[in-house]
Amino acid sequence: MKFLLKGLRNGLGAIIAFISWLIPVSKIKRTSEQQQKADKKTVSIELYQFFACPFCIKIRRVIRRLNLNIVTRNTQTIGSEFRDEMQQETGKVQVPCLKITNGNEVQWMFESDEISAYLNKHFG
């Protein structure tokens, strides 16, 4: 039963990801200088995510709309280095998760609405 539910969830997630890919996102337009500043800020930001997670798809669309170069980290595979890192650093595996590094300080942000608000505030 657990295997069936996991397969159904992943299948539906893949369908949602495909539909998201089909629907275009209007990207924010910046001057070259503004884009370079945004790119410089995003070097310290990573999105820990599952490919077919609807909430992760939502955040990837926000990232695309804001025209951000944020690295995505696949944490779906048990034993992957990024999944293990998230587990060790936060005590849980929950996606989407935005990792924001500022010098020696690291902030982990988990809720999609909070992540979306953060990205819109800083890059919108």
Secondary structure, 3 states (H helix, E strand, C coil): CHHHHHHHHHHHHHHHHHHHHHCCCCCCCCCHHHHHHHHHHHCCEEEEECCCCHHHHHHHHHHHHCCCCCEEEECCCCCCHHHHHHHHHHCCCCCCEEEEEECCEEEEECCHHHHHHHHHHHHC
